[in-house]
Amino acid sequence: MKTVLCSFCLKSGILCQKCLAKVKSGEISELDLRIARLLLSLEERYPSLQNVYFHRTVDVDRTLAVIVGRGDVPRLLGYGGKIIKALGAKTGRAVRVLEYGADDRKFLEDLFAPLDIVTINTIWLPDGTTETRVILMKRRGRQPPFDVKALKEIARKVRNMTLRVEFAD
């Protein structure tokens, strides 16, 4: 697994001066450190993790967003979702995998997977701000498989995007 931290620091648990400075400056959080160590420990069982670039994590209301490099989402979702299940089991949270630097549509598709997006609109408000309206296809008679409020907050923290989520029948 690739990350801004040294792999030696992740494996040993003792941070060098460079990595310690990144933690102190806030570039890397304690949660990022924990998740990077978890992913590194899973690398032996799941070799595809060797090519994944881990950027950071965002934690909101029992939902964890893991942000990885371009094209790395399928590598983390592979193995029948076992990597994500292992992360969720070890952290006690629901896990969403998002791509770093993706366009808004790809970001929202990853955020709201497995539901399909019907449409995305930008709403211009009188005070000059904007909201992004996302209409999702609802599964018949079922609740969404995620916490919508938590995902809205993740979008705000990761992309500074205010979401209005609606469901179409």
Residue pairs with C-beta under 8 A, 6 or more apart in sequence:
1 7
1 36
1 39
1 40
1 43
1 49
1 50
1 52
1 53
1 54
2 51
2 52
2 53
2 54
2 69
3 10
3 36
3 53
3 54
3 55
4 22
4 27
4 28
4 55
5 15
5 19
5 22
5 28
5 33
5 36
6 16
6 18
6 19
7 40
8 16
9 15
9 16
9 19
10 33
10 36
10 37
10 40
11 40
13 37
15 23
19 28
22 28
23 29
23 30
23 33
28 56
29 56
29 57
31 57
31 59
32 54
32 56
32 57
34 91
35 54
35 57
35 64
35 66
35 87
35 91
36 54
38 86
38 87
38 90
38 91
39 49
39 52
39 54
39 87
42 49
42 83
42 86
42 87
43 49
43 50
46 78
46 79
46 82
46 83
48 75
48 78
48 79
49 75
49 76
49 83
51 72
51 75
52 68
52 69
52 72
52 75
52 76
53 68
53 69
53 72
53 100
54 66
54 67
54 68
54 69
55 67
55 68
55 69
55 100
56 67
57 64
57 65
57 66
57 67
58 64
58 65
58 67
58 154
58 157
58 158
59 65
59 93
60 150
60 153
60 154
60 157
61 147
61 149
61 150
61 153
62 92
62 93
62 94
62 147
62 150
63 93
63 94
63 95
63 96
63 146
63 147
63 150
63 151
63 154
64 87
64 88
64 91
64 93
64 94
64 95
64 96
65 95
65 96
65 97
65 98
65 111
65 154
65 158
66 76
66 87
66 95
66 96
66 97
66 98
67 98
67 99
67 100
67 158
68 75
68 76
68 97
68 98
68 99
68 100
69 99
69 100
70 99
70 100
70 101
70 102
71 99
72 99
73 97
73 98
73 99
73 110
76 83
76 84
76 97
77 83
77 84
77 97
84 95
84 97
87 95
88 94
88 95
94 146
94 147
96 110
96 111
96 113
96 146
96 151
96 154
97 110
98 107
98 110
98 111
98 154
98 158
99 106
99 107
99 110
102 110
104 120
104 132
104 159
104 161
105 117
105 120
107 155
107 158
107 159
108 117
108 120
108 132
108 134
108 155
109 117
111 151
111 154
111 155
112 134
112 136
112 146
112 151
114 145
115 136
115 137
115 138
115 139
115 144
115 145
116 136
116 137
117 134
117 135
117 136
117 137
118 135
118 136
118 137
118 168
119 133
119 134
119 135
120 132
120 133
120 134
120 135
121 132
121 133
121 135
122 130
122 131
122 132
122 133
123 130
123 131
123 132
123 133
123 164
124 130
125 131
129 162
130 162
131 162
131 163
131 164
132 155
132 161
132 162
132 163
132 164
133 163
133 164
133 166
134 163
134 164
134 165
134 166
135 166
135 167
135 168
136 144
136 165
136 166
136 167
136 168
137 167
137 168
138 144
138 167
138 168
138 169
144 167
148 165
151 163
151 165
152 162
152 163
152 165
155 161
155 162
155 163
156 162
156 163
